[in-house]
Amino acid sequence: KATVSVLYWRGAHMAAVPASQGSLGNVRNMFPQICSDPKFVYLDSAATTLKPKIVSDTIDKYYRQQCATVHRGMYPLALKATDKYQQTRRKIAEFIGAQDSQEIVFTKGCTESINLVASSFGNRFVNKGDEIIITESEHHSNIVPWQLLSQRTGCKLRVIPMDPKTGHLDYSYLERTISPLTKLVAVQHKSNVTGVTHDISKITEIAKKHGAKVLVDAAQTCGTNVINVQKMGVDFLAMSGHKMFGPTGIGVLYGRKELLDEMPPYQGGGDMVDRVNFNKTTFAPVPQKFEAGTPLISAVIGLGAAVDFIEGVGRARISKHVNDIGDYARMKLKEISEVKLLPSESGVVSFTTSQSPLDTATLLGETGFAVRAGHHCCQPLHKKLGVSSSLRVSVAPYTTKGDIDKFVSALKVVLKQLRGGSS
């Protein structure tokens, strides 16, 4: 990918930068939100990434010049919209190493992708007494759907423990616990609290020995890590568009075609049918079978532009930058005596102080710093770590060491204010 050109903007002027040249400092110029307010420091990229201009321009162009529905009209605009929509499907398939673009289903987000599997795969393959295995470090979106499936079917949930000192999973527990009753292992690729990336290949190796399927929540890695679903050996992979520099309201479910073929529809409506009469309906082949109704056309096309952005910069470069800035943030935060770092790796740094996370984040926000405070949709993980909430800094390719320096300085001032000292 080193020969791919990256598009970035300085005001209204576009330039092309070979991805093999220059530092990631140029990336900041691709993000209008940063350019419009250089003093603003955004450190909440694990929640959602900022959007490069190529994404907003692509969506704007669709609505201004190319607006038409897909899969229905035979006029040129409709055909062009359909081609762009399907082009994104092919891009995503290549992006994650899928065997066929038919294995790519567009959803409203990573959460809906997981719910689709819990509903459709669960209804088809999971019965009373069967088991689903999840982990202690999961986001709520990879816990609650399986609890709902358990309530519907009577299946049992088992939970892989997490080491509270490191944030890593106890893979030996999986080896001891998995059995022929295990239908699925559902695990995040990387924690949105600790930043720990789990060993998916090891999990799939253990699961396959017992005939269990594997679903991976890749919300935190789809925009930074090289992912190859065939090499990883996963059966399902859920992705979030807005966490990979794309629009909100769009996600992806990868599923092995032979599994998707056997799974019943998730929703009913137009575009997912073959023939309909009052006695029986037959369904379209995958992926259309799982994409009922008018799809999220503009968001899908915008997601395609986000993939172009990521591939232009290069995932290896993005990942290295994010890890380097994360390491720098950990080093700088250790300079503050009352900061207690939670287990932390890569570009996600969660911590507590002697002060309320909410009060601290609020005051930081008032001075131009965007950080996250709370349980980050991971209450069981926080409970395991012995805290109810935390502050979180999460970085992206547009984050600099200067951003971290400014943040740490501001944090020292805010903590002093909350202790009752003057600024």
N, C-alpha and C positions, 0 to 999 in steps of 0.2 A: 504493500500500500504506500510505499515511500514516494511513489511518483504522483500520487493523487494530489491535486491542488486544493488548498483550503481557501474558502471565500471569507473575507472579513471586511469590515466597513470602518471608514473614518468619516464620520458625518454622512454625506450622501455619496461618497466615492468608494467604489469597490476595487479591491486589489486581490490578486491571486498570490498565494505564498506556498511554495512547494513544502510538503509536510516533512521533507528531509532536512529543511533548513530552519534556522531560527529557533528561539525558545518558545515556551508556551506563553510567554508574556504577550505575544501577538494575539492570543486567543481572547483576551479581555476586550479587544476592539470589535469582536464579533457579537458582543452582547450589548444591545441598546440600553438596557437598564443600568448597566455599569457606566456606560459612556455618558448617560444623561445625569448621573449623580455620582461623580467619582469619590465623594466622601462616604458614601454608603458602603458598609462592609457586610456582605451577605455570607453567613456561615451556617446556613440551614439547608444545604443541598441534599441531605439524606431525606428531607421531607419532600422537596421538589427542587429540581434544577432550574436555573434561569434559562431563558430561551434565546438561542442565537438568531440573528436577523434573518438568516436563510429560512428558518422555520416560520417566523411571522410573515415574511414576505411571500412564502409559498402559499400559506393559508389565505392571505389577503388577495393574492392573484386569483386563487380559485373562486372566491366569492365575488370579486370584481369583474373577472373576465371569462371564467370557465365553469360557472355554476350550472350543474345538471346532475340528475340522479344517475345511478349506475345500474347495470344489469338489465335495463328495461328499454330505453330509447334507442332508436337506430339512427338518429340524427348525429351530426359530427360532434357536437358538444358532449352528448351523452357517451358516445364511443370514446372520446378523449378522456372523460372523467373515469370511465370504467378501466381504461388502459392504465391511468395513473394509480388508481386504486389497486389493481392487480399487480402493478409494478412494485408497489410497496410490499405486497405479500411475497413476491419473489426476492426482494431485497432482504427482508427479514429472514427468509429461509436460508439464504446464503450467509447472512450475518451470524446466525447461530449454528450453522452446519447441519441443517435439516436435510433429509434425503429428498424431500419433495415439497413444493410450495402448498400442496393440498394439506399438509400437516400444520399449516398456520391458520389459526382462527382469530379473528379480530373480536375483542371484547371491550367493555367500558374501562377496564383496568385490571391490574394484577389481582385485586380482590375478587372481581367477577370471574376471572379465569380459574381461580381456586374453587369458587363456589360452583362453577360449571362442572368441574371434575367431581366435586363432592356430591352434587345432585345426579349427574348423568352416569358417571362411573359407579357411584355409590348405589344408585337404583338398579343398575344392571348386574353388578358383581358382588356387592356386600350384603351379607345376611346376618341374622342374629347369631351371636357367638363369635363372629369374625373379629379381626383386630385391625386397627389403624394405629400406626406408630408415628408420633410427632416428637418434638424436642422441647426442653425447658426454655430455650432462648427464642421461641417463635414470636413473631408479630401476631396480634390478635386475629388478623385475617387468615392465618394458617392454624388457628386453634378453633375458633367459633364454628366455621363450616363443618368441621369434623364432629364437634359436639352436637350440632343439629342433626348430622347423619346418624350419630349414635342414638339420639332420641327417636329418630324415625325407624331405625332398623334393629336396635338392640345390640349393635356391635360395640366392642370395647375399645377405649383409648388407652394406649400405653405411652409413657413419656420418657425419652432418653434424658438422663441427667446432664447438667452442665457444671463444670468445675467453676465455682465462684471466684477462684483466684486467677484463672486464666481466661475464662469464657469459652473454653473448648469443650466439645462434647465427649462423653464417655462411650466410645465406640464399642468397648467390651460389653456394655449393657445391651446394645443392639444385638451383638452376637449371641448373648445369653437368652435374650427375650424373644427374638423373632422365631416364628414357627410356621407350619403349614396353614395356620389360621390367619396369618398376617396377609392382608390383601394389598396394603399400600403403606409406604413410608413417605411422609410428607415433611420436608425439611427446607429451611431457608438456605440460600447459598452463602449469604453474608448477613450478619446481625446488624440491624439498624441502631443498636445501642452500643455494642462493643466493637463493631467493625471486624470481628473474627470471621474469616472465610472457612467454611466447613469442607471436609474432605468428601466431596460428592462421589468420586470414583470408588472410595472405600465403602461408602454406604451402598452404592449400587451393586458392588461385588458381593456384599453380604446379603443384600435383598434377593439377588437373582438366584442364589443358592437355594432359596426357599420359595421361589416362584412369586415373590412379592413385587409389585410395581413401585416405582419411585416418582414422586412429584417434587420438583424443586421450585421454590419461590426465589426468583432471580431479580426481584425489584431493586436490590442494592448493588447488583453487579452488571446489569444489562447495558449500562452506559459506560462502564469502565473496564470490564474484564473481557478477555477473549473467551467466548463460550462456544463449545462444539458439543451439541446434544448427543451425537452419535458416539464420540469418544468418551463422553461422560457416562453413557449408557442409561440415560434417564428416559422415562416413558412420557412424562409431562413436564413442561417448564412454563412458568407464569412470568410475564414481563409487564412492567409499568412504563407507559410512554412518557409520562411527565417527569419521571426520574431519570430519563435518558435524553433530556434536552428537547423532548417533544411536547405536544399539547397535552392538556389535561383531558380526562374523559376518554382516553384510548389505551388499550392494553392488548396483549397478545397471549394466546395459549398455544403452545406447541404440544402436539400429541402424536404419538406414533399412529400412522394411518390405520393399521389393523385394529388398534384399540378404538379410535374414533369411529371407524365403520361399525363396530359392534355396539357403541353407546347410543342410547335414545336421545332425541332432541332435548335441549334445555328449555327452549321457549318455542311457541308456535306462532305462525303468522305468515306474511308474504315473504317471498324470495327463498324460503327454506323448504319449499314443497316441489314435488314433481307433478302429481295429479291429485285433485281434490274433488270429492263428491260427498253426498250426505251419508254415505255408508262407510267410506274409507278414504284415508289420505295416505299417499306414498310420498316419501321425502327425497329431497335433492341429495346428491352425494356430498361428502365432506369437501371443503369446509362450509359450504353454503347451508348445510343441515343445521349448523349451530349459529347462523347469522340471520336471525329472523328480523323482518322489517327493514325499513330504510336504514342503511348503516351510517356510521359516523364518518362520512366521506371526507370532509375537510380535515378532520383529525388524523385519519389514515394517511392522507397525502402529506400532511405536516410531519407525521412520523417518518415517512420516507425521507423527507429533507433532514430530519434529525439523524437518521442513519448515515446520510451523506456527510453531515458534519462530523460525526464520530469517526467514520472511516477516513475522512480527510485529515483530521488531526492525528489519528492513529491510536488504537486502544492501548497499545504498549506504552506509548508516551503519556497518555492520560493516566494510566494506572501508576506509572512511576512517579509522575508529578503529584498525584493525590497521596500516595504513600509517603513521599518526601515531606510534603507540607503537613501531613498528619504527624509524622515524627517530630517535626519542628514545633508543632503546637504542643505536643506532649512535653517536650523539653522546656518550653517557655512556661507552661502552666506549673511545672514543678518548682519554679522560682517563687511561687506564692505559697506560703507555709500552710494556709488553711484550706488549700485545694486538695481534695482527695480524689485521685483518678480511679475510676472504675476500670476493670479489665478493658484494654483498648488496643486495637490494631488498625492499620491502614488509615483511611481518611476520616474516621469517626472517632471522636474523643468525648466521652461522657464523664462527668465528674460531679462531685458535691462540694459544698463549702459549709461554713458555719451558719450561713444565711439561707433564707428561703429561695429555692430555685426560681419560683414565679416572680418574687420581688426583684431578684437580681436581673432576670431576663427583661422585666418591664423597664427598669432603669437603663439597662443597656440599649434597649430598643429606642428609648427617648433620645439617646445620644448617637443613634445611627448604626447600631449593631444588631443584626438579625441572628439570634441563637434560639434554640428550642429549650423549653422547660416543661417538665412533666414526666409521665411514665412512657411516653413515646409509643403508645399502643403496645406496651410490653409489661404489663403488670406482673405476671408470674416471674419474668426474668428479674425485675427489680426486687421482688420479694426474696428471690434466691440470693441476691446480692446484699440483702439486709437494709434496703432503703425503699422509700415509697416513690421517690422521684429523683430526677437529676437534671443538670444542665448538659446540653449537647452542642458541640461544635462539629460541623461536618463540612468537608471541603470539596472542591471541584477543580477542573482545569483552569478556571478563571481566578482561583484563590492564590494569593501571593504570601510570601513571608512577611511583607509589609502589612498585609491585612491582619496577620496573627499578632505582630508587634503592637499594632494599634489596639487590637482587642484586649490583649493582656494588660496593656497600660490602662485602658478604660475599666477593665474588671477590677483592678487594684483600687481605683478611685471609687467605684460603685460599692465594693465591699467595705471600704472605709466609711462611706456615707451610711450604709445600713448598720454599721456598728455604732453609729452616733457621732462619728468624727466629721470634721469639716473636709470639704473637697480640696 
